[in-house]
């Protein structure tokens, strides 16, 4: 007659974040990122302007715009005016959209890394749950073996 196996000594309690994550029912990273969009009119307007100014086409247009005043500055021949034109007109108008383009590229790369990190964390969580189930199974098997050994030990003659 085999005795009932004792309950495992380790009592698994999932982290509260796991239960909260299940309530969200988020299936992919797009659902996580979709809630971060602009909410107010000012935010929407700012985003729309930034998207249009932050393109290489805007840089080309601004470059052409700066060339309109260049002949007048050169004809005056004043070095201070030429330096001011380069600093205040050319650099500010042309570099602004180029910098925004670079920042957009960096932001997209950071977003891809964040999504990959999220997906990695979700995979690690899933693997940890599987490991916990495996350990629970092993605990039950070991407890059963201990019980069986104790039964056999009782049946052995005393020395």
Secondary structure, 3 states (H helix, E strand, C coil): CCCCCCCCCCCCCCCHHHHHHHHHCCCCHHHHHHHHCCCCHHHHHHHHHHHHHCCHHHHHHHHHHHHHHHHHHHHHCCHHHHHHHHHHHHHHHHHHHHHHHHHHHHHHHHHHHHHHHHHHHHHHHHHHHHHHHHHHHHHHHHHHHHHHHHHHHHHCCCC
